[in-house]
Amino acid sequence: MRTSGVFVWLFNAPVLCLLGLIKHRVDSAQLTAPKEVIATLGGSVTVSCWYDLTFRGNTKYWCRGSTYELCGIVVKTPKNRANDRVFIADDKEVGVFSVTMTLLRESDEDMYWCVIAKSGRNVHAGVRLHVSHAATTPTTTSLILTPPGISLWAVLRWILLLAMLGCLVGTHMAVRRINAAGDI
């Protein structure tokens, strides 16, 4: 009795899908930033984008647009380049680049992206900036995140991966034994 290719594919497909999902989660875990920032009209805001130290030498940039694929670069490293109101600084020892926007206007309210340029697909994280009219005097808002640690999801996805690989190996062994018994 011979196992068909369809039977083997049915057991390999979930593993391939899981590996794809894990790859996506790993890419998104390489760069973290606040999802939303609220700042005051006329004030300034600093957004910290934490990254994995393997990207220490990569170019980082801050871009603006409703989707990452269509965003326009506002400011980028490596030379702490700045435009008139936006500044970027990269602390390569800690693994964080910070973007400061000053003299905020209503028109600054939009979706922004922390981006690390790399071969293949860039790593990015979205930040929604809201400009509030609450205060009449300019203020500075600084949002600093702690470096990302190991999350519960990170541990669970590896446990799930190992369990699925165990099932795959067990199924492979069972199919081999059935084939070996059929050849006798």
Buried (B, 14 or more C-beta within 10 A) or exposed (E): EEBEEEEEEEBEEEBEEBEEEBEEEEBEBBBBBBEEBBBBBBBBBBBBBBBBEEBEEBBBBBBBBEEBEEBEEBBBBEEEEBEEBBBBBBEBEEBBBBBBBBEBEEEBBBBBBBBBBBEEEBBBBBBEBEBBEEEEEEBEBEBEEEEBEEEEEBEEBEEEBEEBEEEBEEBBEEBEEEEEEEEE
